[in-house]
Amino acid sequence: MTRRIQTLIVASTLSLLLVVVGLWLPVPFVLLSPGPVTDTLGRPDGKPLIEIDGRQTYPTSGKLELTTVEEVPRLNVLGAVRGWLDSDQAVVPRELVQPPGTSDEEIRQENTAAMIDSQDQATAAALGEIGVAATGTSVVVHQLGEHSPAEGKLLPGDVIVSVDGTGVSTQEQLRDAIARVRPGQPVAISYVRDSGAPAQTSITTVPAPGDAGRPAIGIITTEKHSYPFTVKIRLKDVGGPSAGLMFALGIVDLLGPEQLTGGRTIAGTGTIDASGTVGPIGGIQQKLLGARQAGAVAFLVPAANCADARESAPAGLRLVRVETLKDAISDLNALAGNPQADVPSC
């Protein structure tokens, strides 16, 4: 064997090894695929996803499916290539899902907080739509931050009642009350745990992240509205605000004698605020595919997502364009009476 042939064999072997190793190298992309769908009118784990106590509810034979996107946050070259070749999946830059400088834990906390907030906003929108007014608001501890000075003193679910004797019922009031001291000084926090009697604790403030001159006590809170009856939403392992519209529709359907679904399977997505305005979401292509696989016949699409939805809608899935909760209710009532009714589409 000549030196030239030996060199070619060695070079080819090394090149092949480099290619094989290269396929397993991590890349800064995230894989998105259709995630599970969940019926907001159903009973996952044997318990109602939406449970209403203190007000009459009505049975339904249809489904209002919320849709999700499955994320694979760590991709190698091989996984990215497979994703690019699969029309049901999308490969997007990681920075679109996880902004630079944020940790996985921070993203998880943000998504969890957004989900809890969306449930409260959905409840406010749904009850406002049927004429039920809120009787008050409260500030609830959702999560303790990393190395929080509140650790061992407050727990998720605690309702903050006052700060240094000043009553608080909104997040803005809580921030303003804490801001009356300097970082490093203590504040007296009065709270209620598990609907028991008010208790009090002292927490030494720390500089707020990104603003050393502002005091903080290291908690993530949500603002919860109170109503003449209770609405509980149970949904595990899903984060973000995009289920808001479907939560609101589920509440409206349960509280009304007429079925919004007409006995059929309706899917959808969209954020929602307390006024009932529906906002855009990400991953519309994957959510459409997940809905069709679950047997949905119509999909409620936020108006701002219509262009992308139109390009990727699977056959047999009707796209219904919505801008508000009122729109969605009106369109579903029309389709329940006549599946071929003329409603806004994408």
N, C-alpha and C positions, 0 to 999 in steps of 0.2 A: 504494500500500500504506500503510495507516494505521500510526501509531506503535504502536498496540495490537497489531496483527498482527505487526509486526516484533519487538516484545518477546516475543510468544508463540513465534515461530520461534526466536529466539536462546535463550530459556529452554529450549525443548524440545530443541534441539541440544546445549546444555550438559548437560542432564539425561541425554540418551542417552550422551554421552561419559563422564559420571561413572559410569553403569551399566556401560559397556563396560570402563572402566579398573578399576572396582571388582571386576569378575569375576576380574581377574588379581592382585588384592592377596593377599599371603600370609595364611594363617590358622593359628592355633596347634593344628592337628590333624594326625593321621597316618592314612594310608590303609592298611588291612590287607586282603590278598587271599590266596587259596590259593597257596602256594609249591610248589616242586618236591618230589616224593617220591623217596626213594632206597632201594633194596633193600639192607639190611645184609648180605644173603647174596650180593650181586652183585659185579661187577667194573667199577666206574666207571673210566674212563681205562685200561682193560685190566688193572688190578691189583685184587686182592681188597680190598673195603672193610675187612673184618676178616681179618687174616693171622695165623695161629698157627704158630709154629715150635717143634719139639721135642715135639710131641704129635700123635697120630693125629687127623685130622679126617674127616668124612663128607660125601659129596655130598648135595645137596638139589634138588628140582625146584620147590619153592615159593618164595614171596617173603615177606620180613618188611620192610615198607616203613615207614621213618620219614618223618614229615610235617613240613612247615615252613610258615611264614607269610611272605609277601612284604610288605615295608614300603616305603611311599613317604613319607619323612619331611618333605618340603617340599610343602605343598599351597597352592593358591590357592582363591578362592571357587568358581570353576567346577569344579575338581577335587573339592572337598568335596561340592558338590551332586551331581555325577555318582556319587560314592561312596555318598551317602545313598540315591540312587535305585536302586542295584544291590544286590540281595539277596545276592549272593555276596561282597560287600565290607563292611567296617566302617570307620567314621570315628570315631576316638577322640581325646580330648585328648592332646596331645603329652606332657604331664607324666606320663601313665600309662606311657609308653614311655621317656621321657628326663626324669628328675627335674630340677627347676630347679637351675641352678648347675653342671650337668655338661656337658661338651663332647661332640661327636660322637666324638672320639678316645677319650675316657674310656669311653664306652659300648661302643665297639668292643673296647677292651682287656678290659673286664669280660666281655663276651659271649664273647670268645675264651678267656679264662681259665676261664669257666664250662663251655665246651664241653670243654676239656682235662680239667678236674676230673671232668666227667660221664663221660668215657671211662674214667678210672681207677676211679671209683665203680662203674660198670657192670661192669668187669672183676672187681673185688673181689666184687660181688654174685653174678655168674654163677659164678665159680670157687668161691665159698663154697657156693653151692647144690649143686654137684656134688662137694663135699668136698675141694677143693684149697685148702690153706692158703697164705697169703703167707709168704715166707721173709725179708722185710724191707721197709723203706721208705727212700726217699731224697727229698731236696729238690732240685727241678729249677728252674732259672731259666726262666721262661716269657717274660718281656718286661722291657725296661728302661723305667722311667718317663721322662717328659719332663724334660730337663736332669738326667739321672741322674748322680751321681758315679761310678757303675759303668761309664759309657760308655767304650769302648775297653779295658776290663779284663775284663768278663764278657760272655758272649753267650747268647742263648736256647738252651737245651739243655744248658748247663753244669750239672753236678751239684755242689752245695755239700757239701763233706766236713767242714770244720771252720771255726770262727771263733776266732781267737787261740789256736789249739791245742786248743780244746774241740770234740769231735766232735758233729756234728748229723745227725740222720736224719729229723727232723720239722720242720714249719714253726714249731711252738711252740718247739722247741729253738733254731732259728735266731733267732727274735725275742728269746728270753731271752739268748742269747749276745751279740747286738748291744747289748742294753739295759744291758750291764755298763759301757759307756763313756758319756760325755756327748756330745751333738751337737757336731760339730766335731772330735772326736778320730778317729784312724784305727783301723781294724780289719784284721787279717790274715785274708784269705779263702783257704782251700785248696779247690780245685775240680778236677774231672775233665772234660775236654772230648773228645768223640768217642771215649769208651772208652779214652783214652790214659792216660799216667802223670799222677799228681796234679801240679798246678801251684799257684803261690801268687801272690797280688796283694794290695796294700794299698789300701784304699778309705777316704777321709775321710768320715765320717758327716755327715748333714745333719739338721735338724729334720724330724720326720715331718709330713706334711700333717695339719692339724687338731690336732696335739699337739706344740707346740714343744719340750716337755721330753723327748720320746722320740727317740732316734737312729734313723736309717734309712739304707740304702745305695741306695735308689732302684730296687729290683727288684721285680717281681711273680713269685711262685713258685707252683709246684704241688707236691703231695706224691704221689709215685709209689710204688706197691707192686711188690715183686719176687716172682716165682713160679718154680717149677721149669722153666717154659717161657715163651716170650714171646708176648704178644698185642699186635698193632699195629692201630690203627684209623685209617684214612685218610678224612678227609672235609673237603673244601675249601668255603670260602665259606658256612659255616653256623656260627652262634654260639649261645650259650645252653645251658642244661642239659636241654632238654626231650626230647632223643633218647636219654636214658639207658636207659630201659626197653627200647627196641628194640635198642640196642647189646647189652645183657645177654642178651636173647633170641637174638640172632644168634650170640653166643658159645656159649650152651648148645646151640643147634641144631647148630652145626658140630662140637661135641665129642661129640655123642651119635649113635648109629646110627639112631635113629628121628627122622623129620621132625616138627617141631612144627607145620608148616604143613599137613600132609596133602596137599601138592602144590598148595595154593591160595595166593592172594594175601591176606595179612593185613597190616593197617596198624595204627598206634597211635602213642601219644605218652605222655609222662610222665617226670618226673625220677625219679632213683633214688639211694639211698644205699648204702653198703657192706653194710648189713644186708638190703637187698632191698626196703625200703619205697618204694612208688611215690607221688610227690607230684604236685600239680596244676600245670597250665601255662596259658599264655594263648593266645588265638586258636583255641579249639577248633572254632568254626564253620568257619573257613577250612580247618583241617586235615581236618575231615570231608569237605568238598567236594573237596579235593585228593585224598584217598584214594579217594573214589568215582570220580573222573575217571580215576584210575590203575587201576581195575578191582578194587579191594579188595572182598571179600565180608564181612569182619568188621573191626571197629575196637576196639582195646583202649583203654578210657577210664579215666583215673584216677578213683577214686570221687568225689573232690571236684569233678570237672568234669561229673558225670553230669546234673545239672539242666539246665545249658546245652546239653549234647550232645543230650539228649532233645528239646529244643525245635527244634533245627536239623539233626537227622540227615536226610540225603538218603535217598530211597526205595531199598531194596535193600541198605542197609548195616547189618549187624547190630552193635549196640553191646554190648560185653562189659565189664563193670565189674570193675576190678582194684584191689586195695590193696597187694599185694606181688608180687614176682617169682614166688614159689611159686604164688600164685593164677593168674598169667598162664600159667605152664607147665602147671598142672593143667587150666585151661580149654582151652588149645590142644590138649593131648593128647586131651581129651574130644571136641573138635570134629573133630580129625583122624580119629578113629574113627567119628564120626557127626556130620555137619554140622548135624543137627537136635537135637543133644544139649542137655539143659537145663543151662545155665551161667548164673551171675549176669549180669544185664543192667542197663541204666539205665532 
